[in-house]
Amino acid sequence: MSEPLIAQRGPFAVEVQAGNDYFWCRCGRSASQPFCDGSHKGTGITPLKYHVEQSDTLYFCGCKHTRTPPCCDGSHNKL
């Protein structure tokens, strides 16, 4: 398994809709950040499926080092 790439040193603010599933990119290689586009193939890293219960603005981790995936926990401040 390879290490994730840092897509950006800060979160991605995304308006999410209740009832939808989102696939958060864990590898950092996706061109569709913060979501998966299949670029993880061969890395041993797979996306995280996240089901939204309530429409809201969520802050998805961009550095891929959060301890609360898929949301940002400020880990980018320690990189």
C-alpha positions as a Python dict, from the first residue, in 0.01 Angstrom:
ca = {
    (1, 'M'): (0, 0, 0),
    (2, 'S'): (134, 343, -89),
    (3, 'E'): (109, 664, 109),
    (4, 'P'): (-164, 912, 14),
    (5, 'L'): (-64, 1229, -172),
    (6, 'I'): (-158, 1564, -22),
    (7, 'A'): (-420, 1708, -258),
    (8, 'Q'): (-422, 2041, -74),
    (9, 'R'): (-323, 2170, 269),
    (10, 'G'): (-673, 2255, 381),
    (11, 'P'): (-1029, 2131, 355),
    (12, 'F'): (-1264, 2131, 57),
    (13, 'A'): (-1599, 2299, 141),
    (14, 'V'): (-1878, 2104, -30),
    (15, 'E'): (-2255, 2149, -27),
    (16, 'V'): (-2388, 1794, 23),
    (17, 'Q'): (-2743, 1674, -28),
    (18, 'A'): (-2936, 1449, 213),
    (19, 'G'): (-2976, 1091, 97),
    (20, 'N'): (-2675, 1096, -137),
    (21, 'D'): (-2359, 886, -118),
    (22, 'Y'): (-2022, 1051, -173),
    (23, 'F'): (-1695, 868, -234),
    (24, 'W'): (-1411, 1059, -70),
    (25, 'C'): (-1070, 1017, -231),
    (26, 'R'): (-824, 875, 22),
    (27, 'C'): (-525, 846, -214),
    (28, 'G'): (-495, 1215, -311),
    (29, 'R'): (-454, 1133, -681),
    (30, 'S'): (-806, 1216, -803),
    (31, 'A'): (-851, 1508, -1042),
    (32, 'S'): (-1204, 1543, -897),
    (33, 'Q'): (-1099, 1632, -540),
    (34, 'P'): (-1223, 1572, -283),
    (35, 'F'): (-1402, 1286, -454),
    (36, 'C'): (-1277, 969, -621),
    (37, 'D'): (-1227, 947, -997),
    (38, 'G'): (-1067, 599, -1000),
    (39, 'S'): (-706, 724, -994),
    (40, 'H'): (-634, 504, -691),
    (41, 'K'): (-614, 189, -907),
    (42, 'G'): (-298, -1, -819),
    (43, 'T'): (-222, 199, -503),
    (44, 'G'): (-390, -32, -252),
    (45, 'I'): (-591, 268, -129),
    (46, 'T'): (-967, 272, -183),
    (47, 'P'): (-1220, 556, -153),
    (48, 'L'): (-1442, 600, 150),
    (49, 'K'): (-1817, 586, 94),
    (50, 'Y'): (-1994, 855, 298),
    (51, 'H'): (-2374, 865, 322),
    (52, 'V'): (-2527, 1205, 398),
    (53, 'E'): (-2828, 1214, 629),
    (54, 'Q'): (-2881, 1591, 624),
    (55, 'S'): (-2807, 1856, 360),
    (56, 'D'): (-2526, 2081, 481),
    (57, 'T'): (-2184, 2223, 401),
    (58, 'L'): (-1914, 1971, 492),
    (59, 'Y'): (-1540, 2028, 499),
    (60, 'F'): (-1377, 1726, 338),
    (61, 'C'): (-1012, 1663, 423),
    (62, 'G'): (-770, 1767, 149),
    (63, 'C'): (-444, 1650, 306),
    (64, 'K'): (-566, 1289, 343),
    (65, 'H'): (-425, 1265, 697),
    (66, 'T'): (-740, 1336, 901),
    (67, 'R'): (-823, 1111, 1196),
    (68, 'T'): (-1195, 1176, 1134),
    (69, 'P'): (-1240, 1075, 769),
    (70, 'P'): (-1375, 1208, 546),
    (71, 'C'): (-1399, 1540, 730),
    (72, 'C'): (-1112, 1773, 813),
    (73, 'D'): (-980, 1765, 1170),
    (74, 'G'): (-700, 2020, 1123),
    (75, 'S'): (-428, 1760, 1064),
    (76, 'H'): (-301, 1969, 770),
    (77, 'N'): (-169, 2221, 1026),
    (78, 'K'): (85, 1962, 1148),
    (79, 'L'): (221, 1859, 808),
}
